Amino acid sequence: MKEKNELIISYKIRITGGRVIMHEKIEKLIDDDFNGVILVKKDGQRILEKAFGNRDLPNETPNQIDTKFATASAGKVFIAVAILQLIEQGKLKFEDTIGDLLPIDWKQINPKITVKQLLTHTSGIPDYFDESLMDNYADLWQDTPNYRIRTSKDLFPLFIDKEMAFEPGINFEYNNTGFVVLGLIIEAIEQIPFDVYLKKAIFDLADMLDTGYYELDRLPGNCANHYIWDEEREEFYTNIYSVDVKGTGAGGMFTTVSDIEKFWEHLLSGKLLSEDMVTKMISEQASNDEDKYGYGIWLTDDGQPYFEGCDPGVSFFSFYDRKAKLLIVVISNTADDVWEVAINIKEEVTSTMS
């Protein structure tokens, strides 16, 4: 018995020591001026969970592990889960069309666009923020004040009079409008705001108590301010005039790294959707020469799921490698390069601990 206990103690010391060494290696990969929070988990064990920089720069109020950050387009994955839930409940079908679900004047937009095409960015619906024509999301608000955008419907004037980008089903092209419409479909079916439904059907269920859609002029406590760098004046300024005042179906949710960890846990264990639907969600449904996509979620070349978001002053990335049992969440409130941070961490962890 003594020999067995000694072996167990030796094993625990070796594993714990390995995590400490990996923690130190990862920290060396992170720039001194990184602003945000990082969570890294391997084989069910936290290797790193740490806050960097400040959530309020002028007052030097530090970021904390439980600081709530905006996540831009990361919210699309939750819209997708909600839609897939409604499909599993028999309230919606992949083949249902926007013309049947939302009886409005679609003008030049094809009313036969399906729910599946919206979920997979293959609808061709005109994008209110077309990244091939516009570089900066803040440019949207030159003619339409951002403080007017408090519901998904408020974005309609930015796309309803535009022509289709292509016929439904022909191409895969990332599209924000599609998820705005999916948010409206949730509201039409459930007769409550989409974010209220997400809270009930996903956030509360997954114990994501620090996640929600908040108005920038009514933020709750412990939310980070988000900052943009002004090259000319060489100083940061807040993004309050650069993004929607409240998130929509296209994104804009606030969350914490811990809540994202809980989301992955509940999603992949079949607690939010059936295991069969989860498999479909994180399997390739659409692609082009550069990207692969499931339902509301991106896929790496070897089929591992991730989701991301980027707005002025906002950057978010979360990746789950099911083979390596590796979870990475990186959030920044100064739009730091979270992708480079995550890639460097992944390479370090997999090369050292494989």
Order of alpha helices (4+ residues) and beta strands (2+ residues): alpha-beta-beta-beta-beta-beta-alpha-alpha-alpha-alpha-alpha-beta-beta-beta-alpha-alpha-beta-beta-beta-beta-beta-beta-alpha
